[in-house]
Amino acid sequence: MCSPCWNLPRGGNDYGVRIRGYLLPPVDGDYRFWIAADDRGALFLSTDETPDERS
């Protein structure tokens, strides 16, 4: 489930999109994340709002 869900264009050449946001988990515990990409994709998580803490 995604909130909000986006209707992004599919197919074609020379297309890219960047989506940024904050994740505020309701409880402590283990979470699993995944992304799908055709050529290049990256998922970065940080313990705070600074990019230097991303992993």
Rosetta constraint file for C-alpha pairs under 8 A:
AtomPair CA 34 CA 43 HARMONIC 7.96 0.50
AtomPair CA 35 CA 41 HARMONIC 7.44 0.50
AtomPair CA 35 CA 42 HARMONIC 7.72 0.50
AtomPair CA 35 CA 43 HARMONIC 7.12 0.50
AtomPair CA 36 CA 41 HARMONIC 7.16 0.50
AtomPair CA 37 CA 41 HARMONIC 5.20 0.50
AtomPair CA 44 CA 54 HARMONIC 5.71 0.50
AtomPair CA 44 CA 55 HARMONIC 5.64 0.50
AtomPair CA 45 CA 54 HARMONIC 5.12 0.50
AtomPair CA 45 CA 55 HARMONIC 5.64 0.50
AtomPair CA 46 CA 50 HARMONIC 7.26 0.50
AtomPair CA 46 CA 51 HARMONIC 7.03 0.50
AtomPair CA 46 CA 53 HARMONIC 5.18 0.50
AtomPair CA 46 CA 54 HARMONIC 4.15 0.50
AtomPair CA 46 CA 55 HARMONIC 6.32 0.50
AtomPair CA 47 CA 53 HARMONIC 6.52 0.50
AtomPair CA 47 CA 54 HARMONIC 7.33 0.50
AtomPair CA 48 CA 53 HARMONIC 6.94 0.50
AtomPair CA 50 CA 54 HARMONIC 7.51 0.50
